[in-house]
């Protein structure tokens, strides 16, 4: 019997080894580190000099459209000699290879080098001044790669622990699906408005999904987007007391960008919300785009209430859900 067990175990080990070899991918550990954290591998002199200032100005700059100052990412500096195996499992790593022998200057993007799902970015330059030029030319792509990696981790985790019925509700109204993880619940549903949220004792991560006829000649201006937003929120999102409801804060003017992601063109609007006649507020970000038939404007909006806490990571998490949107396959096949 013992001999049989030994043979069986040996066979399983051989199968596993062959499987790993045939797949071409080594089994990697899960990444470590906090969400929104980036390890920057660079020597002390460069970190404390102009190159370090360039890196901090890019990756630790203030997050836009938050009610208080928060850095885009939390940076951890390590000298090359301190970058041991323990730190190689981190989720986001930016390595500066600054050496006079470097012949091809630029940025190399890699994934899942020592762990998964991992983002590793290497900046190659012959000297610190050249590295500054490389960062100035590629900085937004570097920041974007880290942001996409953070976003992909949220979406992957969502798909593992999805509340599928919520996606069905969204699909019925707009012909496309947003994926929600466990913990989110349906708060309100009408023919043109859906409110889904993860509510905890001190925080709320919410998503609004609504649609309206595309009647304006140019529907994707800040003025039109905010006017429709405020109309929906006054109608469907009451506050705790009489004559209170969510509106767009006038403290700062919302920002507008036009983006494309997975073949979807949309207008991204960022700003602050508040409750009329009350003292609640927080950040929001929305994606506005045409319906499949072009007759309606569809809006997916993420917002956060976290009065006791920093809001950067809460917003990043719920905003990532907007990027999980996909048209229904039946909708695609009929258009």
Secondary structure, DSSP 8 states (H G I E B T S, - for coil): -HHHHHHHHHHHHHHHHHHHHHHT----EE-BS-TTEEEEE--HHHHHSHHHHHHHHHHSSB-TT-SS--BSSEEEEE-GGG--GGGGGBSEEEEEEE-TT--S-EEEEEESSSEET-EEEEEEESSHHHHHHHHHHHHHHHHHHHHHHHHHHHHHHHHHTB-HHHHHHHHHHHSEE---BTT-EEEEE-SSEEEEEEE-SS-EEEEEEEEEE--STT--SHHHHHHHHHHHHHHH-B-SSTT-EEEE-SSS--EEEEEEETTEEEEEEEEEEEEETS--EEEEEEEEEE-TTSSEEEEEEEEEE-TTS--HHHHHHHHHHHTT-EE-HHHHHT-
